[in-house]
């Protein structure tokens, strides 16, 4: 099986450009009203979880696309390098190939940071090949960049300004995992997970786990359909190993965001005005 | 193998603080619970001088057990069957797979390990330990306890369940963690759910720590990942009226 080392040119993590095609996906009208409770939790623990964040049809449409129409490739990290198997190759992988990839990821996990999961394999260039509005990624990016979602994130976190840096659309199946990490973008402060998994048992693993100062897990969120988990990247988080007996896949849109607080915005404004 | 002194609680335990912690959630994790040399000796005996059988179940029914003698003779096909059976109901409540060993029925009771296991059995039924449990839990009716050693290796787990089966005098449970080192990302954490189905807290099985929790609390041991570098050793038991 052909796999490649990923760099910025072919990395399926999207560089966020302005792909404004159409606005199909919307935040629920009442989501903003639930942010005070979420903010309290974020302030106390550095992470927060909001249920029913998109309107029902948006969430269902996204899930249908992820389940039925998306092309998935494999992505794994063996410590220093990120390796990818594009969908055309991945669909031809034998069980022996998959065991080989798992061995690479599991060996790496014994030594340090590692992960293995499926991602939607799509660069900005390939996105352009889709008929306008026919591809879900563009309106999804629109949703993630939208004022209504950004306002919600600001309300929960207390930052006054946020900016999307990276997005990945992930599918975790049995045997997949991601060890604890603080995000891959040096300038990222916040992580956001939009979960689109319709049904999940907590015993299947695949939990979004947060560690405390002592290296123990002090909270974990199970996948929950149409929920948003917002967390500070100052504390390590990871996805626990998905059990071989899990009977579903875990679908998540994962974002990393830059964020500024009041002081930083003010000092930035001061620099701009002095120039 | 060192032959060490009597098994005793650590003399640094703050009972008042532990009682307050237990009162908040009906559970707690106590660090450094035994004297360090006692815990070290227990771990070394478990690692080197133990005959592990295996316990498995796909759900609340159909629990199976293979004795150490039988389990030792399993070929690769039988080992695959063990996993297939345990996984067959998708990790339903009470599904489990782990290796187990009865401390009180150790056949080589005259060996040093046997003598030490017998001493441990005596310890967890002794008044000092039971008084300690009563003081921090407030469960004045606790009068005795059970004990079984457990080893979780890659792929092993215990799905969500409650220990109390009703009318059996089971008030609380304890787990004494004896793995030398454990990394949270290896899985194998003792998880407690919130009412909304998410995880409130997951105890890391640190060496010589003991979790004590009400037997009415739903809990689980998460699956141990294939990249775990050690086995997870513990001694678990029921605290009974």
Interface residues (C-beta under 8 A of the other chain):
Chain A: X49 X102 X106 X107 X109 X110 X114 X175 X177 X179 X180 X201 X202 X203 X204 X205 X207 X209 X211 X214 X215 X216 X217 X218 X219 X220 X221 X222 X224 X238 X240 X241 X243 X244 X245 X246 X247
Chain B: X83 X87 X88 X89 X90 X91 X95 X155 X157 X159 X160 X183 X184 X185 X187 X189 X191 X193 X197 X198 X199 X200 X201 X202 X203 X204 X220 X222 X223 X225 X226 X227 X229
